[in-house]
Amino acid sequence: MLRKSGGKAKVVCLVVLLAAAVLLATTTVLGSAAKLPPIKIGAAGPYTGDVSKIGLDGLNAIKMAVDEANAAGGIGGRMIEIVEADDAGDPSKAILVAEKLAMDRAVIGVVGPMNSATVQAALPTYQRVGLPIISQSATYPNLTEMGYKVMHRICPRDDAQGPASARFIAEALQAKTVYIIDDKTTYGQGLSDQVEPALKAAGVEVLRGQIAIEDRDFSPILTRVKASAPDLVYLGLANPAQAASLIKQAAGLGLQPTFMGGDGLKEKDQLITGAAGLAEGMYVTSIGKDIREVPEAQEFIEKFESKYGAMSVFGGQSYEVANILIDAARRAASDPMKITRANVQEALGKTSSYTGILGFPIGFDGKGDVVGASIFVYQVKDGNFLLVEEYPATITISGQ
């Protein structure tokens, strides 16, 4: 009896040991999966400074995209981390940001930068280390004309937006004289440089002056504008709050022409609210349709605004860009441990019909420019932006 009991004890002991071994092996496998190193994406933008509202909304949209991707298993089981990189809209800081992201080899792509000037300053660094970037809002044409293979953007260029603006001014508004005010920035002056020749080609008389982006007193240039009595004042400005201040000062001088501006001004809180009702009737162009009018975007908008409050102009584009980058990383390599900057760059170049929340399939041409986009014209009406016209992104002014 004692021998039989001893045999049973040995069997029980063996079963326990086998179960423990299986449990240990399972735990080891699961633990190894859980310990896969994260994959990182950079988020470069103006998170402090004059346009930080736009930048922070973009950053929050990127966070939403990453949170959703991680909830779905990340990229092949690797969780995604965001490396926040505040350039404050300053080109010199953008270079430092680019160096920071370049040195972190786990960063396989960058969402942003958002401003044309910061992209231009940082591109040599990103190109040197082969780190692909996608800007949601940098429109300066030369950014994709300098041979930087890492450069991509989902917004139409100024040489599409400028002629579209001119066409609307000449044909729809039938203005005969236009005074252009730019802020000397890569974006503001660059866009104005596209509007001016297109207006002249359409037979419109053009006058022009400049302010600085840090200016707060606009009486000198507004005095000149008043003396010239233009039919329309075009604001090539990067900061919607500055535009609102200029509009208020113009009214104080008894000057109330029709105003128009570029996509950087399409920001409700800073432009419409900031101008205290005086922006009513103003026109702005947009490099994408207002996502509130896109059915595919409604769930995103509801989630975003329930968490972060009212969204500004480039929130939807930032969310889209983050998802395009994540999609490219998933397509870059079948083995998630073999995802590199180089194969993410290759996958981005093959993006041809990504469909997300912006209402049209997104692809990139050989230069990294977006394919299939349009330019939209909105008017400030009853405290909101009302869509009044749409043009394809390649425009030829009547008479050219």
RAUR-V762630 format. One record per residue. PHI is phi as a letter, one per 20 degrees, with the letter a starting at -180 (NA if undefined). PSI is psi in whole degrees, 0 to 359 (NA if undefined). D_FIRST is the distance of its C-alpha to the first C-alpha in Angstrom with 1 decimal. Layout:
phi=PHI psi=PSI d_first=D_FIRST
phi=PHI psi=PSI d_first=D_FIRST
This chain:
phi=NA psi=318 d_first=0.0
phi=f psi=323 d_first=3.7
phi=f psi=317 d_first=5.3
phi=f psi=316 d_first=5.1
phi=f psi=319 d_first=6.2
phi=f psi=324 d_first=8.4
phi=f psi=317 d_first=9.8
phi=f psi=322 d_first=10.7
phi=f psi=321 d_first=12.3
phi=f psi=320 d_first=14.3
phi=f psi=314 d_first=15.5
phi=g psi=318 d_first=16.6
phi=f psi=319 d_first=18.3
phi=f psi=318 d_first=20.0
phi=f psi=316 d_first=21.3
phi=f psi=317 d_first=22.6
phi=f psi=320 d_first=24.3
phi=f psi=317 d_first=25.9
phi=f psi=319 d_first=27.2
phi=f psi=321 d_first=28.6
phi=f psi=317 d_first=30.3
phi=f psi=316 d_first=31.9
phi=f psi=319 d_first=33.0
phi=f psi=318 d_first=34.5
phi=f psi=317 d_first=36.3
phi=f psi=315 d_first=37.6
phi=f psi=321 d_first=38.8
phi=f psi=317 d_first=40.5
phi=f psi=311 d_first=42.3
phi=f psi=319 d_first=43.5
phi=f psi=322 d_first=44.4
phi=f psi=319 d_first=46.5
phi=f psi=319 d_first=48.3
phi=f psi=337 d_first=49.0
phi=e psi=13 d_first=50.4
phi=g psi=135 d_first=53.0
phi=f psi=148 d_first=56.2
phi=f psi=159 d_first=58.8
phi=d psi=141 d_first=61.9
phi=d psi=144 d_first=65.2
phi=c psi=141 d_first=68.5
phi=e psi=149 d_first=71.5
phi=c psi=98 d_first=73.6
phi=d psi=126 d_first=77.1
phi=a psi=178 d_first=79.7
phi=e psi=88 d_first=82.0
phi=e psi=354 d_first=79.6
phi=c psi=166 d_first=82.2
phi=o psi=191 d_first=86.0
phi=f psi=328 d_first=88.5
phi=d psi=30 d_first=86.5
phi=f psi=333 d_first=83.1
phi=g psi=313 d_first=82.8
phi=f psi=317 d_first=82.8
phi=f psi=315 d_first=80.5
phi=f psi=324 d_first=77.9
phi=f psi=320 d_first=77.8
phi=f psi=317 d_first=77.2
phi=f psi=317 d_first=74.4
phi=f psi=324 d_first=72.7
phi=f psi=322 d_first=72.9
phi=f psi=317 d_first=71.3
phi=f psi=320 d_first=68.4
phi=f psi=315 d_first=68.0
phi=f psi=318 d_first=67.8
phi=f psi=318 d_first=65.2
phi=g psi=318 d_first=63.1
phi=f psi=320 d_first=63.1
phi=f psi=318 d_first=62.2
phi=f psi=323 d_first=59.3
phi=f psi=335 d_first=57.9
phi=e psi=13 d_first=58.0
phi=o psi=7 d_first=55.9
phi=m psi=222 d_first=58.7
phi=d psi=98 d_first=59.7
phi=m psi=33 d_first=56.7
phi=n psi=349 d_first=54.4
phi=e psi=125 d_first=56.6
phi=f psi=150 d_first=58.0
phi=e psi=133 d_first=61.8
phi=d psi=145 d_first=63.4
phi=e psi=131 d_first=67.1
phi=d psi=105 d_first=69.1
phi=f psi=133 d_first=72.0
phi=c psi=98 d_first=75.3
phi=e psi=116 d_first=78.3
phi=d psi=356 d_first=81.6
phi=l psi=18 d_first=83.7
phi=m psi=16 d_first=85.9
phi=d psi=120 d_first=87.3
phi=g psi=322 d_first=87.7
phi=f psi=322 d_first=87.2
phi=f psi=329 d_first=84.0
phi=f psi=326 d_first=82.9
phi=f psi=317 d_first=83.1
phi=f psi=319 d_first=80.8
phi=f psi=315 d_first=78.4
phi=f psi=319 d_first=78.4
phi=f psi=320 d_first=77.6
phi=f psi=313 d_first=74.7
phi=f psi=324 d_first=73.2
phi=f psi=324 d_first=74.0
phi=f psi=339 d_first=72.1
phi=e psi=102 d_first=68.8
phi=f psi=345 d_first=67.5
phi=f psi=346 d_first=65.0
phi=f psi=117 d_first=68.0
phi=d psi=356 d_first=68.6
phi=a psi=164 d_first=71.5
phi=c psi=132 d_first=73.8
phi=e psi=118 d_first=75.0
phi=o psi=194 d_first=78.6
phi=f psi=169 d_first=80.8
phi=e psi=330 d_first=82.7
phi=e psi=143 d_first=86.3
phi=g psi=318 d_first=88.4
phi=f psi=322 d_first=89.5
phi=f psi=324 d_first=86.0
phi=f psi=313 d_first=84.9
phi=g psi=319 d_first=87.9
phi=f psi=324 d_first=87.2
phi=e psi=340 d_first=83.5
phi=g psi=317 d_first=83.7
phi=g psi=323 d_first=84.4
phi=f psi=312 d_first=81.2
phi=f psi=321 d_first=79.0
phi=f psi=319 d_first=80.6
phi=g psi=323 d_first=80.1
phi=d psi=4 d_first=76.3
phi=m psi=35 d_first=76.0
phi=e psi=108 d_first=74.7
phi=f psi=143 d_first=75.6
phi=c psi=153 d_first=77.1
phi=c psi=116 d_first=78.0
phi=e psi=138 d_first=80.7
phi=e psi=348 d_first=80.9
phi=b psi=4 d_first=84.5
phi=e psi=114 d_first=86.4
phi=d psi=356 d_first=89.4
phi=f psi=122 d_first=91.7
phi=g psi=318 d_first=92.5
phi=f psi=344 d_first=92.4
phi=g psi=331 d_first=88.7
phi=d psi=16 d_first=87.9
phi=d psi=5 d_first=91.0
phi=d psi=9 d_first=90.2
phi=n psi=14 d_first=87.6
phi=e psi=106 d_first=84.6
phi=f psi=341 d_first=81.8
phi=e psi=349 d_first=79.3
phi=e psi=130 d_first=81.6
phi=b psi=153 d_first=80.8
phi=b psi=151 d_first=82.1
phi=d psi=9 d_first=81.8
phi=d psi=144 d_first=85.3
phi=f psi=158 d_first=88.6
phi=e psi=164 d_first=91.0
phi=f psi=331 d_first=94.1
phi=f psi=2 d_first=96.3
phi=d psi=318 d_first=95.0
phi=f psi=319 d_first=95.0
phi=f psi=307 d_first=98.4
phi=f psi=326 d_first=100.3
phi=f psi=317 d_first=98.5
phi=f psi=314 d_first=99.8
phi=f psi=320 d_first=103.3
phi=f psi=318 d_first=103.3
phi=f psi=317 d_first=102.5
phi=f psi=315 d_first=105.1
phi=f psi=319 d_first=107.8
phi=e psi=312 d_first=107.1
phi=e psi=315 d_first=105.5
phi=e psi=341 d_first=107.1
phi=l psi=40 d_first=110.3
phi=f psi=143 d_first=110.7
phi=d psi=329 d_first=113.7
phi=c psi=137 d_first=113.0
phi=c psi=134 d_first=109.6
phi=d psi=120 d_first=109.0
phi=e psi=130 d_first=105.8
phi=d psi=121 d_first=104.1
phi=d psi=167 d_first=101.3
phi=d psi=16 d_first=99.3
phi=m psi=3 d_first=99.5
phi=e psi=164 d_first=95.7
phi=g psi=320 d_first=94.3
phi=f psi=302 d_first=93.3
phi=f psi=312 d_first=96.4
phi=f psi=322 d_first=99.0
phi=f psi=316 d_first=97.3
phi=f psi=317 d_first=97.2
phi=f psi=325 d_first=100.8
phi=f psi=339 d_first=101.8
phi=e psi=326 d_first=100.6
phi=f psi=316 d_first=102.2
phi=g psi=305 d_first=105.7
phi=f psi=329 d_first=106.6
phi=f psi=322 d_first=105.3
phi=f psi=315 d_first=107.5
phi=f psi=322 d_first=110.5
phi=f psi=333 d_first=109.9
phi=e psi=6 d_first=110.0
phi=n psi=17 d_first=113.3
phi=e psi=135 d_first=112.1
phi=f psi=133 d_first=113.8
phi=c psi=130 d_first=111.3
phi=d psi=158 d_first=111.7
phi=b psi=145 d_first=109.0
phi=b psi=172 d_first=108.0
phi=c psi=152 d_first=105.0
phi=c psi=175 d_first=103.1
phi=d psi=153 d_first=100.3
phi=f psi=339 d_first=96.7
phi=e psi=357 d_first=97.0
phi=f psi=145 d_first=100.3
phi=c psi=341 d_first=100.6
phi=d psi=115 d_first=104.4
phi=d psi=11 d_first=105.7
phi=g psi=323 d_first=109.3
phi=f psi=311 d_first=110.9
phi=f psi=327 d_first=109.5
phi=f psi=330 d_first=109.8
phi=f psi=320 d_first=113.5
phi=f psi=321 d_first=114.0
phi=f psi=315 d_first=112.1
phi=f psi=321 d_first=114.2
phi=f psi=330 d_first=117.4
phi=e psi=344 d_first=116.4
phi=l psi=58 d_first=115.5
phi=f psi=160 d_first=112.9
phi=f psi=331 d_first=111.6
phi=b psi=144 d_first=108.0
phi=d psi=121 d_first=106.2
phi=e psi=125 d_first=103.2
phi=d psi=104 d_first=100.6
phi=e psi=71 d_first=98.8
phi=c psi=147 d_first=96.5
phi=e psi=338 d_first=92.9
phi=d psi=112 d_first=92.4
phi=f psi=331 d_first=92.7
phi=f psi=323 d_first=93.3
phi=f psi=321 d_first=96.2
phi=f psi=318 d_first=97.6
phi=f psi=319 d_first=97.4
phi=f psi=319 d_first=99.3
phi=f psi=318 d_first=102.0
phi=f psi=318 d_first=102.4
phi=f psi=318 d_first=102.9
phi=f psi=325 d_first=105.4
phi=f psi=316 d_first=107.3
phi=f psi=324 d_first=107.7
phi=f psi=336 d_first=109.0
phi=e psi=8 d_first=111.7
phi=m psi=20 d_first=112.6
phi=d psi=114 d_first=111.0
phi=c psi=65 d_first=108.9
phi=f psi=177 d_first=108.8
phi=f psi=131 d_first=106.1
phi=d psi=150 d_first=103.2
phi=b psi=151 d_first=100.7
phi=b psi=180 d_first=97.8
phi=e psi=187 d_first=94.9
phi=f psi=332 d_first=91.2
phi=f psi=344 d_first=90.5
phi=e psi=354 d_first=92.4
phi=e psi=74 d_first=90.4
phi=c psi=111 d_first=88.6
phi=f psi=309 d_first=89.1
phi=f psi=310 d_first=88.5
phi=f psi=323 d_first=90.5
phi=e psi=300 d_first=93.3
phi=f psi=307 d_first=93.9
phi=f psi=319 d_first=92.8
phi=f psi=329 d_first=94.2
phi=e psi=1 d_first=97.6
phi=l psi=44 d_first=97.8
phi=n psi=348 d_first=99.0
phi=e psi=352 d_first=101.5
phi=e psi=358 d_first=99.4
phi=g psi=129 d_first=100.0
phi=n psi=348 d_first=101.4
phi=f psi=152 d_first=100.2
phi=d psi=144 d_first=98.7
phi=c psi=146 d_first=95.7
phi=e psi=158 d_first=94.2
phi=c psi=141 d_first=90.5
phi=e psi=10 d_first=88.6
phi=a psi=155 d_first=86.1
phi=f psi=143 d_first=86.2
phi=g psi=120 d_first=85.3
phi=f psi=347 d_first=81.6
phi=f psi=344 d_first=82.2
phi=e psi=2 d_first=83.9
phi=d psi=117 d_first=81.1
phi=g psi=322 d_first=78.6
phi=f psi=343 d_first=75.8
phi=e psi=353 d_first=76.2
phi=f psi=320 d_first=75.9
phi=f psi=318 d_first=72.1
phi=f psi=313 d_first=72.5
phi=g psi=315 d_first=75.4
phi=f psi=315 d_first=73.7
phi=f psi=316 d_first=70.6
phi=f psi=309 d_first=72.8
phi=f psi=336 d_first=75.2
phi=f psi=337 d_first=72.6
phi=e psi=321 d_first=71.0
phi=d psi=353 d_first=74.0
phi=n psi=189 d_first=77.2
phi=g psi=135 d_first=80.2
phi=e psi=142 d_first=80.0
phi=e psi=192 d_first=82.8
phi=f psi=324 d_first=84.3
phi=d psi=19 d_first=81.8
phi=f psi=312 d_first=78.4
phi=f psi=318 d_first=77.9
phi=f psi=323 d_first=78.9
phi=f psi=318 d_first=76.5
phi=f psi=317 d_first=73.6
phi=f psi=314 d_first=74.7
phi=f psi=317 d_first=75.0
phi=g psi=318 d_first=71.6
phi=f psi=325 d_first=70.0
phi=f psi=318 d_first=72.1
phi=f psi=317 d_first=70.8
phi=f psi=318 d_first=67.2
phi=f psi=318 d_first=67.7
phi=f psi=320 d_first=69.2
phi=f psi=322 d_first=66.3
phi=f psi=330 d_first=63.8
phi=e psi=350 d_first=65.9
phi=f psi=324 d_first=66.4
phi=b psi=142 d_first=63.2
phi=f psi=330 d_first=60.2
phi=e psi=116 d_first=58.0
phi=f psi=339 d_first=58.5
phi=e psi=356 d_first=58.1
phi=d psi=17 d_first=61.2
phi=f psi=127 d_first=63.6
phi=c psi=169 d_first=66.7
phi=g psi=320 d_first=70.1
phi=f psi=315 d_first=71.6
phi=f psi=339 d_first=69.6
phi=f psi=318 d_first=70.0
phi=g psi=316 d_first=73.7
phi=f psi=318 d_first=73.6
phi=f psi=321 d_first=71.8
phi=f psi=318 d_first=74.3
phi=f psi=336 d_first=77.1
phi=e psi=0 d_first=75.6
phi=f psi=123 d_first=75.5
phi=c psi=337 d_first=77.8
phi=b psi=48 d_first=76.9
phi=f psi=126 d_first=74.6
phi=d psi=116 d_first=74.9
phi=c psi=241 d_first=73.9
phi=d psi=2 d_first=75.8
phi=e psi=354 d_first=79.4
phi=n psi=3 d_first=80.4
phi=b psi=150 d_first=81.1
phi=f psi=132 d_first=79.1
phi=d psi=133 d_first=79.2
phi=b psi=170 d_first=79.8
phi=c psi=141 d_first=81.3
phi=e psi=187 d_first=84.1
phi=f psi=342 d_first=84.4
phi=e psi=347 d_first=85.7
phi=n psi=3 d_first=83.0
phi=f psi=152 d_first=85.2
phi=f psi=147 d_first=84.0
phi=d psi=135 d_first=84.9
phi=n psi=8 d_first=85.9
phi=e psi=170 d_first=86.7
phi=c psi=166 d_first=89.7
phi=d psi=134 d_first=92.0
phi=d psi=144 d_first=92.3
phi=d psi=128 d_first=95.1
phi=d psi=152 d_first=94.5
phi=d psi=140 d_first=97.0
phi=f psi=118 d_first=96.3
phi=c psi=120 d_first=96.9
phi=l psi=41 d_first=96.3
phi=m psi=13 d_first=94.0
phi=c psi=172 d_first=91.9
phi=e psi=123 d_first=92.0
phi=d psi=125 d_first=93.4
phi=f psi=128 d_first=93.1
phi=c psi=341 d_first=96.6
phi=a psi=153 d_first=96.4
phi=c psi=136 d_first=94.1
phi=c psi=145 d_first=95.1
phi=f psi=155 d_first=93.3
phi=f psi=343 d_first=92.4
phi=d psi=114 d_first=95.0
phi=d psi=140 d_first=98.4
phi=c psi=119 d_first=101.9
phi=f psi=140 d_first=104.6
phi=g psi=130 d_first=107.4
phi=o psi=349 d_first=110.4
phi=e psi=NA d_first=108.5
